[in-house]
Amino acid sequence: MNETKFEAFAVAYRKGLKEAVELDMGKAPEKREYAYTVEQVPIVVEKMLKAMRENPRSVNYGGSKGFARTCKTLGIKHTMKAIFAYLEVV
């Protein structure tokens, strides 16, 4: 995995997930997609980044608006294939 690109991904993911959760909090509780609050985002981000680093194929990239925002920021498609190509996962 390319460490420089991973760090850029991490910065974009921190921002993207926070924005996604902030938008989600504006919805009625029964329509929310995220079970955690904005204050919990840093904890979730660090767990996800750890999972990506240790076993990138174990992460569900497709179901997250946080990952979608990350990919948009980085100018890549929101697919596992595009994320792996960007990060140079072998």
WOZI-V113650 format. One line per field, one symbol per residue. ss: DSSP state (H for helix, E for strand, - for the rest). psi: psi as a letter, one per 40 degrees, with the letter a starting at -180 (. if undefined). burial: # if it has 16 or more other C-alpha atoms within 10 Angstrom, else .. Layout:
ss->???
psi->???
burial->???
This chain:
ss->--HHHHHHHHHHHHHHHHHHHHHHH---HHH------HHHHHHHHHHHHHHHHHHHHH------HHHHHHHHHH-----HHHHHHHH---
psi->hhdddddddddddddddddddddddeiideeidheiiddeddddddddddddddgdeehgddehdddddddddefiigidddddddefh.
burial->.....#..##.###########.##............#..#...#..##..#...#....#..########..#...##...#..##...
